[in-house]
Amino acid sequence: MGTERESKLNQLLSTQSHGIVLTTTWLVDQGYSLDLQQQYKRSQWFDSIGKGALIRHGDQVDYLGGLYALQAQLGATTHPAGKTALEIQGKAHYLKPSLKQVQLFGGKDENLPLWFKKHHWGVSVKAKFTSFLPPELGLVEIEHKGFKVNVSSPARAVMECLYLAPKYQPLVEVYELMEGLNNLRPVLVQKLLEQCTSIKVKRLFLYLADKVDHEWLDLVNLDKIELGSGKRAIVSNGAYVSKYQITVPKELEAAT
């Protein structure tokens, strides 16, 4: 390998963290041609994990290392969401761990690259692409294995849980998650509720926060939040909550 190419390789190895995916398009943008990438693979500096994605030879890369590439290299907003985001941040420790399955959310115009979908991350990955919340509002940065990824803040994560409820996320479980969120930032909650386009999510969020009697709810200005009109049946044969005009599971309304 020539001196210049060796220098470029050393620069790449020294500036990029272990545990991440490197996309071929990003590498080309950084000056590493497809031909040079092929040479690195032949020399066993890097391994392919699918078309368009490389990892260091022998490196252990999890789904967060794949998400790092989506966010930092491809400009995607896809992120760990819902219950997964709460578990990552230690906000769901009193529920049965379920990190064998992870939930991702992304903007409505995004999708997972084929290499991400086909790679065996050691977990089952579920992804939802929607615009019910602005794609970058309410995300927080966490550090993992020396690199950083964006995940949903607790307030956004609960709203994502409610977006999936009741079909894919039990409402009683979201109630249990909400119980532990006694320190949400009212300013962020306000922004999320004002910009959320799902009437179901907003009514359920306020209902659960009210039911748990969180103090931060007193600092949220409900007059600025569009809650729609008319009754909404979240489930059939449930309990009707007149304050929020929603029908919820009877076991949820009875929970204390």
C-alpha positions as CSV (number, residue, x, y, z in Angstrom):
1,M,0.0,0.0,0.0
2,G,1.4,3.4,-1.0
3,T,2.4,5.9,1.7
4,E,-0.5,8.3,0.8
5,R,-3.1,5.5,0.9
6,E,-1.6,4.2,4.2
7,S,-1.8,7.7,5.6
8,K,-5.5,8.0,4.6
9,L,-6.2,4.6,6.2
10,N,-4.5,5.7,9.4
11,Q,-6.5,8.9,9.4
12,L,-9.7,7.0,9.0
13,L,-8.9,4.5,11.7
14,S,-7.8,7.2,14.2
15,T,-10.8,9.5,13.7
16,Q,-13.7,7.0,13.6
17,S,-14.9,5.2,16.7
18,H,-15.0,1.5,17.1
19,G,-18.4,-0.1,17.1
20,I,-19.9,2.0,14.2
21,V,-20.9,1.4,10.6
22,L,-19.2,3.4,7.9
23,T,-21.4,3.9,4.8
24,T,-19.7,3.7,1.4
25,T,-21.4,7.0,0.2
26,W,-20.1,8.9,3.3
27,L,-16.6,7.4,2.7
28,V,-16.6,8.5,-0.9
29,D,-17.6,12.0,0.3
30,Q,-14.6,12.0,2.6
31,G,-12.3,11.1,-0.2
32,Y,-12.2,7.3,0.0
33,S,-13.1,6.1,-3.4
34,L,-15.0,2.8,-4.0
35,D,-11.8,1.4,-5.4
36,L,-9.9,2.3,-2.3
37,Q,-12.6,0.8,-0.1
38,Q,-12.3,-2.4,-2.1
39,Q,-8.6,-2.5,-1.4
40,Y,-9.2,-2.0,2.3
41,K,-11.6,-4.9,2.3
42,R,-9.1,-7.1,0.4
43,S,-6.5,-6.2,3.0
44,Q,-8.9,-7.1,5.7
45,W,-9.0,-3.7,7.3
46,F,-12.8,-3.6,6.8
47,D,-15.6,-6.0,6.4
48,S,-18.8,-5.6,4.4
49,I,-22.1,-6.0,6.3
50,G,-24.2,-5.4,3.2
51,K,-24.2,-3.3,0.1
52,G,-23.2,0.2,1.1
53,A,-21.9,-0.5,4.6
54,L,-18.6,-1.4,6.2
55,I,-17.3,-2.1,9.7
56,R,-13.7,-2.5,11.0
57,H,-12.5,-6.0,10.5
58,G,-13.7,-8.1,13.5
59,D,-15.5,-5.2,15.2
60,Q,-18.5,-5.8,17.3
61,V,-21.2,-3.5,16.0
62,D,-24.8,-3.3,17.5
63,Y,-27.9,-1.6,16.1
64,L,-26.8,1.7,17.7
65,G,-23.6,1.6,15.7
66,G,-25.8,1.2,12.6
67,L,-28.1,4.1,13.8
68,Y,-25.0,6.3,14.3
69,A,-24.2,5.9,10.5
70,L,-27.8,6.8,9.6
71,Q,-27.8,9.9,11.8
72,A,-24.2,11.2,11.5
73,Q,-23.4,10.1,8.0
74,L,-26.7,10.0,6.1
75,G,-28.5,12.8,7.9
76,A,-31.5,10.7,9.0
77,T,-33.6,11.4,12.0
78,T,-34.4,7.7,12.7
79,H,-33.8,7.1,16.4
80,P,-34.5,4.7,19.3
81,A,-38.0,5.6,20.4
82,G,-40.9,4.7,22.7
83,K,-40.2,2.1,25.3
84,T,-36.8,1.4,23.9
85,A,-35.7,5.0,24.4
86,L,-37.0,4.9,28.0
87,E,-35.1,1.7,28.7
88,I,-31.8,3.1,27.3
89,Q,-32.2,6.1,29.7
90,G,-33.1,3.9,32.6
91,K,-36.7,5.1,32.8
92,A,-38.3,1.7,32.5
93,H,-36.3,-0.3,35.0
94,Y,-39.5,-1.4,36.9
95,L,-40.9,-3.1,33.8
96,K,-39.8,-6.4,32.4
97,P,-36.7,-5.7,30.1
98,S,-37.5,-6.1,26.4
99,L,-34.3,-4.9,24.7
100,K,-34.4,-8.1,22.6
101,Q,-36.8,-6.0,20.5
102,V,-36.1,-2.3,19.8
103,Q,-38.5,0.3,18.5
104,L,-37.3,3.0,16.1
105,F,-39.1,6.0,14.8
106,G,-38.2,8.2,11.8
107,G,-39.6,10.9,9.6
108,K,-42.3,10.0,7.1
109,D,-40.0,10.3,4.1
110,E,-37.2,8.1,5.6
111,N,-36.7,4.4,5.5
112,L,-34.1,1.9,6.7
113,P,-31.4,1.0,4.1
114,L,-31.4,-2.6,3.0
115,W,-28.1,-3.2,4.8
116,F,-29.7,-2.2,8.1
117,K,-32.8,-4.3,7.5
118,K,-30.9,-7.4,6.5
119,H,-28.1,-7.3,9.1
120,H,-28.5,-9.5,12.2
121,W,-28.1,-7.0,15.1
122,G,-29.0,-9.6,17.8
123,V,-32.3,-7.8,18.4
124,S,-35.6,-7.6,16.5
125,V,-35.9,-4.1,15.0
126,K,-39.3,-2.5,14.5
127,A,-39.5,0.8,12.7
128,K,-42.2,3.4,12.3
129,F,-42.0,6.3,9.9
130,T,-44.4,9.1,10.6
131,S,-44.8,12.9,10.9
132,F,-47.0,13.0,13.9
133,L,-44.2,14.9,15.7
134,P,-41.5,17.1,14.1
135,P,-38.6,14.7,13.4
136,E,-36.0,16.5,15.5
137,L,-38.1,17.9,18.3
138,G,-37.5,16.3,21.7
139,L,-34.4,14.2,20.9
140,V,-31.5,13.9,23.4
141,E,-28.0,12.7,22.8
142,I,-26.6,9.7,24.6
143,E,-23.1,8.2,24.5
144,H,-22.5,4.6,23.6
145,K,-19.2,2.8,23.1
146,G,-17.4,6.1,22.5
147,F,-19.8,7.6,20.0
148,K,-23.1,9.5,20.3
149,V,-26.6,8.9,19.0
150,N,-29.9,10.7,19.3
151,V,-32.8,9.0,21.1
152,S,-36.2,10.2,22.1
153,S,-36.4,12.2,25.4
154,P,-38.7,10.7,27.9
155,A,-41.6,13.1,27.0
156,R,-41.3,12.3,23.3
157,A,-40.8,8.6,24.0
158,V,-44.2,8.4,25.9
159,M,-45.9,10.1,23.0
160,E,-44.4,7.5,20.7
161,C,-45.7,4.8,22.9
162,L,-49.1,6.3,22.8
163,Y,-48.9,6.6,19.0
164,L,-48.5,2.8,18.9
165,A,-51.2,2.1,21.5
166,P,-53.3,0.2,21.9
167,K,-52.6,-2.2,19.0
168,Y,-48.8,-2.4,19.5
169,Q,-48.3,-1.0,23.0
170,P,-50.5,-1.8,26.0
171,L,-52.0,1.4,27.5
172,V,-51.7,0.0,31.1
173,E,-47.9,-0.3,30.5
174,V,-47.7,3.3,29.2
175,Y,-49.5,4.3,32.4
176,E,-46.8,2.5,34.4
177,L,-44.1,4.3,32.4
178,M,-45.8,7.6,32.9
179,E,-45.8,7.1,36.7
180,G,-42.0,7.3,36.8
181,L,-41.7,10.5,34.8
182,N,-42.2,13.0,37.5
183,N,-39.5,15.4,36.3
184,L,-40.4,16.1,32.7
185,R,-39.7,19.6,31.5
186,P,-42.9,21.5,31.0
187,V,-41.5,23.7,28.3
188,L,-40.6,20.7,26.1
189,V,-43.9,19.0,26.9
190,Q,-45.7,22.2,25.8
191,K,-43.8,22.2,22.5
192,L,-44.4,18.6,21.8
193,L,-48.1,18.8,22.6
194,E,-48.6,22.0,20.5
195,Q,-46.8,20.5,17.5
196,C,-48.2,16.9,17.8
197,T,-50.7,16.2,15.0
198,S,-52.3,13.2,16.7
199,I,-55.4,14.0,18.7
200,K,-55.4,10.5,20.2
201,V,-51.8,10.9,21.5
202,K,-52.5,14.4,23.0
203,R,-55.6,13.4,24.8
204,L,-54.1,10.1,26.1
205,F,-50.9,11.9,27.2
206,L,-52.8,14.5,29.2
207,Y,-55.2,11.9,30.6
208,L,-52.3,9.8,31.9
209,A,-50.3,12.7,33.3
210,D,-53.5,13.9,35.0
211,K,-54.2,10.4,36.4
212,V,-50.7,10.1,37.8
213,D,-51.1,13.7,39.2
214,H,-47.7,15.0,38.0
215,E,-46.9,18.5,39.2
216,W,-45.3,19.6,35.9
217,L,-48.7,19.3,34.2
218,D,-49.8,22.4,36.1
219,L,-47.3,24.4,34.1
220,V,-48.6,23.2,30.7
221,N,-50.9,25.7,29.0
222,L,-53.8,23.6,27.7
223,D,-55.4,26.6,25.9
224,K,-52.6,26.4,23.4
225,I,-53.1,22.7,22.6
226,E,-55.5,21.6,19.9
227,L,-57.5,18.6,21.3
228,G,-60.1,18.4,18.5
229,S,-63.8,17.9,19.1
230,G,-66.0,15.0,19.8
231,K,-65.6,11.6,21.5
232,R,-62.7,9.2,20.7
233,A,-63.0,5.5,21.4
234,I,-59.4,4.3,21.9
235,V,-60.8,0.8,22.6
236,S,-64.3,-0.7,22.4
237,N,-66.3,-1.7,25.5
238,G,-64.0,0.4,27.7
239,A,-64.5,3.1,30.3
240,Y,-65.5,6.6,29.1
241,V,-63.4,9.5,30.5
242,S,-65.6,12.6,30.1
243,K,-62.8,15.2,30.8
244,Y,-60.8,14.1,27.8
245,Q,-63.7,12.6,25.8
246,I,-61.9,9.2,25.4
247,T,-62.9,5.6,26.0
248,V,-59.9,3.7,27.5
249,P,-59.5,0.1,28.8
250,K,-61.4,-0.5,32.0
251,E,-58.4,-1.8,33.7
252,L,-56.5,1.4,33.0
253,E,-59.3,3.7,34.3
254,A,-59.4,1.5,37.4
255,A,-55.6,1.5,38.0
256,T,-54.4,3.5,41.0
